[in-house]
């Protein structure tokens, strides 16, 4: 832990301790306190840790803080999820416990993506769960089954649907890129049960994912041209652009912009419902592209 990180940890803990009134935690307030908020020994007592250990932690001394003890301190100081995560970052804990995994998009975001018609737009969280889509996106991917209790997941879809029903052109390159980006994000969630279960189940369900996962490639998000082919319609090309949501860093809005007039015209035909029933060169009739149990996050 660097000196700067220790200094920030010290200041952060002190500020959180000083904002809590003794009466808030069932302690007598009194008028003879020399410092605002709780005393260090009171925080230690309430958290069930040693006074000396907590004092050293708040002073930024080079001591090892376990996840369990930091959890107790976090509860005592009544840290919210963002503050909880910040505490672990400052304490230099390798595996930061999960805070909140966004499971749905708010009505204001849904209004925005609906207003972006006729561009296909989806809303994803960090784990690639599809939380919301507009009409154009659903026309582009008719097999997606968006449900609040069991969301679709783009990785699960592209790796588990039958090859005959997969509209992605140049699958090997596209899938390797998706896994590399996912692994870069996964590195921030090592040890979290929902993430570990998802990776384990997808590796079991898809030999292709398992093979690519073993390469340990990582990549940063970037805009790229994506190609889709539908036997009943033709080939469409889109520039995929990912936009962050400042109010919820776990979310991103993915916009597909046609790269040429031909793709725009074909997209209009898809939205109008053309090609339904002959979209794929196969007999698959019940294609529900939902992810399995691990995506249900409490």
C-alpha positions as CSV (number, residue, x, y, z in Angstrom):
1,X,0.0,0.0,0.0
2,X,1.4,3.4,-1.0
3,X,1.8,6.3,1.4
4,X,-0.9,8.2,-0.6
5,X,-3.3,5.3,-0.3
6,X,-2.7,5.1,3.5
7,X,-3.3,8.8,3.9
8,X,-6.5,8.6,1.9
9,X,-7.7,5.6,4.0
10,X,-6.9,7.5,7.2
11,X,-8.8,10.6,6.1
12,X,-11.8,8.6,4.8
13,X,-12.2,6.5,8.0
14,X,-12.0,9.6,10.2
15,X,-14.5,11.5,8.1
16,X,-17.0,8.6,8.2
17,X,-16.5,8.1,11.9
18,X,-17.0,11.8,12.7
19,X,-20.3,12.0,10.9
20,X,-22.1,9.4,13.1
21,X,-23.7,10.6,16.3
22,X,-23.3,8.4,19.3
23,X,-27.1,8.4,19.7
24,X,-27.4,6.9,16.2
25,X,-25.8,3.7,17.5
26,X,-27.3,3.6,21.0
27,X,-24.5,5.3,22.9
28,X,-24.9,8.2,25.2
29,X,-24.0,11.5,23.6
30,X,-23.1,13.9,26.4
31,X,-21.6,17.3,26.1
32,X,-18.0,16.6,27.1
33,X,-16.8,15.0,23.9
34,X,-13.8,16.6,22.4
35,X,-14.3,15.2,18.9
36,X,-17.4,15.0,16.7
37,X,-19.0,11.7,16.0
38,X,-17.8,8.4,17.5
39,X,-14.5,7.8,19.2
40,X,-12.0,5.3,17.8
41,X,-12.5,3.0,20.7
42,X,-16.3,3.1,20.2
43,X,-15.9,2.1,16.5
44,X,-13.6,-0.8,17.6
45,X,-16.1,-2.0,20.2
46,X,-19.1,-1.8,17.9
47,X,-17.2,-3.6,15.1
48,X,-15.8,-6.2,17.4
49,X,-12.1,-5.5,16.7
50,X,-9.2,-4.4,18.8
51,X,-8.9,-0.8,19.7
52,X,-5.2,-0.8,18.8
53,X,-5.8,-2.5,15.5
54,X,-8.5,0.0,14.5
55,X,-6.4,2.9,15.6
56,X,-3.5,1.7,13.5
57,X,-5.9,1.2,10.5
58,X,-7.3,4.7,10.8
59,X,-3.7,6.1,11.2
60,X,-2.8,4.4,7.9
61,X,-0.2,2.1,9.4
62,X,1.0,-0.8,7.2
63,X,-1.3,-3.5,8.7
64,X,-3.1,-6.3,6.9
65,X,-6.9,-5.9,6.9
66,X,-9.1,-8.9,6.3
67,X,-12.4,-8.8,4.3
68,X,-14.3,-9.9,7.4
69,X,-12.9,-7.1,9.6
70,X,-13.4,-4.5,7.0
71,X,-17.0,-5.6,6.5
72,X,-17.5,-5.1,10.3
73,X,-16.0,-1.6,10.2
74,X,-18.1,-0.8,7.1
75,X,-21.3,-1.8,8.9
76,X,-20.4,0.1,12.0
77,X,-19.6,3.3,10.0
78,X,-22.9,2.8,8.0
79,X,-21.1,3.0,4.6
80,X,-23.3,2.8,1.6
81,X,-22.4,0.5,-1.3
82,X,-20.2,3.0,-3.1
83,X,-18.4,3.9,0.2
84,X,-18.0,0.2,1.0
85,X,-16.2,-0.4,-2.3
86,X,-14.1,2.7,-1.8
87,X,-13.0,1.4,1.6
88,X,-11.8,-1.9,0.1
89,X,-9.9,-0.1,-2.7
90,X,-8.2,2.2,-0.2
91,X,-7.3,-0.8,2.0
92,X,-5.8,-2.5,-1.0
93,X,-7.9,-5.7,-0.8
94,X,-7.3,-7.7,-4.0
95,X,-10.9,-9.1,-4.3
96,X,-13.3,-6.3,-3.6
97,X,-16.7,-7.7,-2.5
98,X,-19.6,-7.1,-4.9
99,X,-21.7,-4.0,-4.3
100,X,-24.7,-3.7,-6.5
101,X,-25.2,-5.4,-9.8
102,X,-27.7,-3.5,-11.8
103,X,-30.6,-5.7,-12.9
104,X,-32.9,-3.3,-14.7
105,X,-32.8,0.0,-16.6
106,X,-34.8,2.9,-15.3
107,X,-37.7,4.4,-17.2
108,X,-35.7,7.4,-18.2
109,X,-33.2,5.2,-20.0
110,X,-35.9,3.2,-21.7
111,X,-37.4,6.5,-22.9
112,X,-34.0,7.4,-24.4
113,X,-33.4,4.2,-26.2
114,X,-37.0,4.2,-27.6
115,X,-36.4,7.7,-28.9
116,X,-33.4,6.4,-30.8
117,X,-35.5,4.4,-33.3
118,X,-34.8,3.2,-35.9
119,X,-31.4,2.5,-34.6
120,X,-31.1,-0.8,-32.7
121,X,-30.2,-0.1,-29.1
122,X,-29.7,-2.2,-26.0
123,X,-28.8,-1.6,-22.4
124,X,-26.2,-3.9,-20.8
125,X,-24.6,-4.2,-17.4
126,X,-21.0,-5.1,-16.8
127,X,-21.8,-8.8,-17.0
128,X,-23.4,-8.4,-20.4
129,X,-26.9,-9.0,-19.2
130,X,-29.4,-7.4,-21.6
131,X,-31.5,-5.2,-19.4
132,X,-33.5,-3.2,-22.0
133,X,-34.0,-3.0,-25.8
134,X,-35.9,-1.0,-28.2
135,X,-38.1,-2.2,-31.1
136,X,-35.3,-2.1,-33.7
137,X,-33.0,-4.2,-31.5
138,X,-35.7,-6.8,-31.0
139,X,-36.3,-6.9,-34.7
140,X,-32.6,-7.5,-35.2
141,X,-32.4,-10.3,-32.6
142,X,-35.9,-11.8,-32.5
143,X,-34.9,-14.7,-30.3
144,X,-34.1,-12.6,-27.3
145,X,-36.4,-13.1,-24.3
146,X,-36.1,-10.1,-22.1
147,X,-37.5,-10.7,-18.6
148,X,-36.8,-9.0,-15.3
149,X,-36.3,-12.3,-13.4
150,X,-34.2,-14.0,-16.0
151,X,-32.4,-11.6,-18.3
152,X,-30.8,-12.5,-21.6
153,X,-27.0,-12.3,-21.8
154,X,-25.1,-11.5,-25.0
155,X,-22.3,-13.9,-24.3
156,X,-24.6,-16.7,-23.4
157,X,-26.6,-16.1,-26.6
158,X,-23.7,-16.1,-29.1
159,X,-22.0,-19.1,-27.6
160,X,-25.0,-21.4,-27.0
161,X,-27.5,-20.8,-29.8
162,X,-27.2,-23.2,-32.8
163,X,-24.9,-22.2,-35.5
164,X,-27.8,-22.3,-38.0
165,X,-29.5,-19.6,-36.0
166,X,-26.5,-17.4,-35.3
167,X,-26.5,-14.2,-37.5
168,X,-23.0,-13.1,-36.6
169,X,-20.6,-13.1,-39.6
170,X,-17.0,-14.0,-39.0
171,X,-17.8,-15.7,-35.7
172,X,-14.3,-16.7,-34.6
173,X,-12.9,-13.2,-34.6
174,X,-16.1,-11.6,-33.1
175,X,-16.4,-14.2,-30.3
176,X,-12.7,-13.9,-29.4
177,X,-13.0,-10.2,-29.1
178,X,-16.1,-10.4,-26.9
179,X,-14.4,-12.9,-24.5
180,X,-11.3,-10.7,-24.3
181,X,-13.4,-7.7,-23.3
182,X,-15.5,-9.7,-20.8
183,X,-12.3,-11.1,-19.2
184,X,-11.0,-7.6,-18.7
185,X,-14.2,-6.7,-16.8
186,X,-14.2,-10.1,-15.0
187,X,-10.9,-9.2,-13.4
188,X,-12.6,-6.7,-11.2
189,X,-15.1,-9.3,-9.9
190,X,-12.8,-12.2,-9.1
191,X,-14.3,-14.4,-6.4
192,X,-17.8,-13.0,-6.7
193,X,-20.2,-16.0,-6.6
194,X,-22.5,-14.8,-9.4
195,X,-19.7,-14.1,-11.8
196,X,-17.8,-17.3,-11.0
197,X,-21.0,-19.4,-11.5
198,X,-21.7,-17.7,-14.8
199,X,-18.2,-18.4,-16.2
200,X,-18.3,-21.9,-14.9
201,X,-21.7,-22.7,-16.5
202,X,-20.9,-21.1,-19.8
203,X,-17.6,-23.0,-20.0
204,X,-19.6,-26.2,-19.4
205,X,-22.2,-25.2,-22.0
206,X,-19.9,-24.1,-24.7
207,X,-16.6,-25.8,-25.8
208,X,-15.8,-22.7,-27.9
209,X,-16.1,-20.4,-24.9
210,X,-14.0,-22.7,-22.8
211,X,-11.3,-22.8,-25.4
212,X,-11.2,-19.1,-25.9
213,X,-11.3,-18.5,-22.1
214,X,-8.2,-20.5,-21.7
215,X,-6.3,-18.0,-23.9
216,X,-6.5,-15.4,-21.1
217,X,-6.7,-12.5,-23.6
218,X,-8.0,-9.2,-22.4
219,X,-9.1,-6.1,-24.5
220,X,-10.5,-2.7,-23.9
221,X,-13.9,-1.7,-25.3
222,X,-13.9,0.0,-28.6
223,X,-16.2,0.9,-31.5
224,X,-16.3,-1.6,-34.3
225,X,-18.2,-2.7,-37.4
226,X,-20.3,-5.7,-36.9
227,X,-21.8,-7.9,-39.7
228,X,-25.0,-9.9,-39.5
229,X,-26.5,-12.1,-42.2
230,X,-30.1,-13.2,-42.4
231,X,-31.1,-15.7,-45.1
232,X,-34.5,-14.1,-45.6
233,X,-33.2,-10.5,-45.7
234,X,-29.5,-10.2,-46.5
235,X,-26.4,-8.9,-44.8
236,X,-26.4,-5.8,-42.6
237,X,-23.4,-3.9,-41.3
238,X,-23.5,-1.7,-38.2
239,X,-21.0,0.4,-36.3
240,X,-21.4,-0.6,-32.7
241,X,-20.9,2.2,-30.2
242,X,-20.9,1.8,-26.4
243,X,-22.0,4.8,-24.3
244,X,-21.6,5.0,-20.5
245,X,-24.3,6.0,-18.1
246,X,-22.9,8.5,-15.5
247,X,-25.6,7.8,-13.0
248,X,-24.9,4.1,-13.0
249,X,-21.4,3.1,-14.0
250,X,-22.5,-0.6,-14.2
251,X,-24.6,0.3,-17.3
252,X,-23.8,1.0,-20.9
253,X,-26.0,1.8,-23.8
254,X,-24.9,0.0,-27.0
255,X,-26.1,1.6,-30.3
256,X,-25.9,-0.1,-33.7
257,X,-25.7,2.5,-36.5
258,X,-26.0,1.2,-40.1
259,X,-22.8,1.9,-42.0
260,X,-24.4,2.3,-45.4
261,X,-27.8,3.0,-47.1
262,X,-28.3,-0.7,-47.9
263,X,-28.0,-1.7,-44.3
264,X,-30.5,1.1,-43.3
265,X,-33.0,-0.1,-45.9
266,X,-32.7,-3.7,-44.7
267,X,-33.1,-2.6,-41.1
268,X,-36.3,-0.8,-42.1
269,X,-37.5,-4.1,-43.6
270,X,-36.7,-6.0,-40.4
271,X,-38.6,-3.5,-38.3
272,X,-41.6,-3.8,-40.6
273,X,-41.6,-7.5,-39.9
274,X,-40.3,-8.8,-43.3
275,X,-38.5,-12.1,-43.2
276,X,-40.3,-13.4,-40.2
277,X,-40.5,-17.2,-40.3
278,X,-37.6,-17.4,-42.8
279,X,-35.0,-15.4,-40.9
280,X,-32.8,-18.5,-40.4
281,X,-32.1,-21.4,-42.6
282,X,-33.2,-24.0,-40.1
283,X,-36.2,-25.5,-38.4
284,X,-35.6,-24.0,-34.9
285,X,-38.9,-22.7,-33.6
286,X,-38.5,-22.1,-29.9
287,X,-35.2,-20.2,-29.6
288,X,-35.2,-18.6,-26.1
289,X,-31.8,-17.0,-25.7
290,X,-31.9,-16.6,-22.0
291,X,-29.0,-17.3,-19.6
292,X,-29.1,-19.9,-16.8
293,X,-29.7,-19.7,-13.1
294,X,-26.4,-17.8,-12.1
295,X,-27.7,-14.6,-13.6
296,X,-30.3,-14.3,-10.9
297,X,-28.5,-11.9,-8.5
298,X,-30.0,-11.2,-5.1
